[in-house]
Amino acid sequence: MTVVKSKEANKLAPERRTKTVGLIVGSLREHSFNRIIAAAIPELDTSLAFEWIPLADLPLYNEDVDHGDGPEPVRRFREAINRVDGVIIVSPEYNSGIPGVLKNALDWASTPAKTAALRGKPVGLVGATPGVKGTILSQQQIRQTLEAIQARVLPFHKMYVSQVGDKVDAERRTLTDDTTRKYLKRYVQQFILWIDQARALD
Ligand SMILES: Cc1cc2nc3c(=O)[nH]c(=O)nc-3n(C[C@H](O)[C@H](O)[C@H](O)COP(=O)(O)O)c2cc1C
């Protein structure tokens, strides 16, 4: 499992890295725009640690093999979610909804119900699209699934990136748009506050 931290966060003593945030990208595409947006997040708050939580190895959900720790990639996936203080999902929209790979992953993180990795976990949602509607419909479905799992999705705040092709340098794989960076930073700050607020609900 890759732990990525901004250069500054790496210099901080571990006790000052108060929180670790998992990053899940809902696209397996090598040149994913959503992955570029996710990769910009660790640079926005240098006091945090970040951990990429990949989906690519997860098998298709099958209740027949969902017992004990489950298949090894599932065990690793659940363990990674358990390890972090919160998760930010950065996902595209497919056919006005949630990408199948992400729904599959969320289903794996929803069992066993009482100890599910995502149950009670603070979650933030970000989405990017070359289109103009900013993954609104996809985020609604992701939120609906997360609420069924009893994850604690950051309320009120939304983070949509429309026309993402104009906001990144696709070759250098970097976010170039300052306005998007400003809103993303604000969203991440709200999410960090939410981690503490959500903990207080326990
Ligand atoms: C099967 C499919 C369905 C799509 N449906 C939508 C959609 O409903 N809304 C949208 O904004 N973009 C849609 N797109 C375009 C994606 O937003 C675009 O491919 C995007 O780059 C995918 O995210 P990624 O770059 O992170 O892989 C669709 C793409 C595919 C392949």
The ligand as an SDF file (V2000), in Angstrom:
LIG
                    3D

 31 33  0  0  0  0  0  0  0  0999 V2000
  -19.0870    4.5910  -20.1540 C   0  0  0  0  0  0  0  0  0  0  0  0
  -18.9160    6.0720  -19.9410 C   0  0  0  0  0  0  0  0  0  0  0  0
  -19.9820    6.8210  -19.5130 C   0  0  0  0  0  0  0  0  0  0  0  0
  -19.8190    8.1820  -19.2340 C   0  0  0  0  0  0  0  0  0  0  0  0
  -20.8740    8.9060  -18.7390 N   0  0  0  0  0  0  0  0  0  0  0  0
  -20.6600   10.1750  -18.3200 C   0  0  0  0  0  0  0  0  0  0  0  0
  -21.6820   10.8840  -17.6080 C   0  0  0  0  0  0  0  0  0  0  0  0
  -22.7770   10.3990  -17.3880 O   0  0  0  0  0  0  0  0  0  0  0  0
  -21.3990   12.1340  -17.1650 N   0  0  0  0  0  0  0  0  0  0  0  0
  -20.1820   12.7240  -17.3890 C   0  0  0  0  0  0  0  0  0  0  0  0
  -19.9720   13.8400  -16.9360 O   0  0  0  0  0  0  0  0  0  0  0  0
  -19.1960   12.0740  -18.0700 N   0  0  0  0  0  0  0  0  0  0  0  0
  -19.4050   10.8160  -18.5200 C   0  0  0  0  0  0  0  0  0  0  0  0
  -18.4120   10.1380  -19.1620 N   0  0  0  0  0  0  0  0  0  0  0  0
  -17.1660   10.8350  -19.4960 C   0  0  0  0  0  0  0  0  0  0  0  0
  -16.1990   10.7530  -18.3210 C   0  0  0  0  0  0  0  0  0  0  0  0
  -16.4770   11.8270  -17.4510 O   0  0  0  0  0  0  0  0  0  0  0  0
  -14.7680   10.8680  -18.8510 C   0  0  0  0  0  0  0  0  0  0  0  0
  -14.4520    9.7390  -19.6220 O   0  0  0  0  0  0  0  0  0  0  0  0
  -13.7880   11.0380  -17.7190 C   0  0  0  0  0  0  0  0  0  0  0  0
  -12.5450   11.4230  -18.2510 O   0  0  0  0  0  0  0  0  0  0  0  0
  -13.6370    9.7680  -16.8790 C   0  0  0  0  0  0  0  0  0  0  0  0
  -12.8970   10.0350  -15.7250 O   0  0  0  0  0  0  0  0  0  0  0  0
  -11.3390    9.7630  -15.6380 P   0  0  0  0  0  0  0  0  0  0  0  0
  -10.6610   10.7310  -16.5610 O   0  0  0  0  0  0  0  0  0  0  0  0
  -10.9840   10.0130  -14.2180 O   0  0  0  0  0  0  0  0  0  0  0  0
  -11.0780    8.3360  -16.0620 O   0  0  0  0  0  0  0  0  0  0  0  0
  -18.5650    8.7920  -19.4630 C   0  0  0  0  0  0  0  0  0  0  0  0
  -17.5000    7.9970  -19.9180 C   0  0  0  0  0  0  0  0  0  0  0  0
  -17.6630    6.6560  -20.1420 C   0  0  0  0  0  0  0  0  0  0  0  0
  -16.4780    5.8390  -20.5990 C   0  0  0  0  0  0  0  0  0  0  0  0
  1  2  1  0
  2  3  1  0
  2 30  2  0
  3  4  2  0
  4  5  1  0
  4 28  1  0
  5  6  2  0
  6  7  1  0
  6 13  1  0
  7  8  2  0
  7  9  1  0
  9 10  1  0
 10 11  2  0
 10 12  1  0
 12 13  2  0
 13 14  1  0
 14 15  1  0
 14 28  1  0
 15 16  1  0
 16 17  1  0
 16 18  1  0
 18 19  1  0
 18 20  1  0
 20 21  1  0
 20 22  1  0
 22 23  1  0
 23 24  1  0
 24 25  2  0
 24 26  1  0
 24 27  1  0
 28 29  2  0
 29 30  1  0
 30 31  1  0
M  END
$$$$
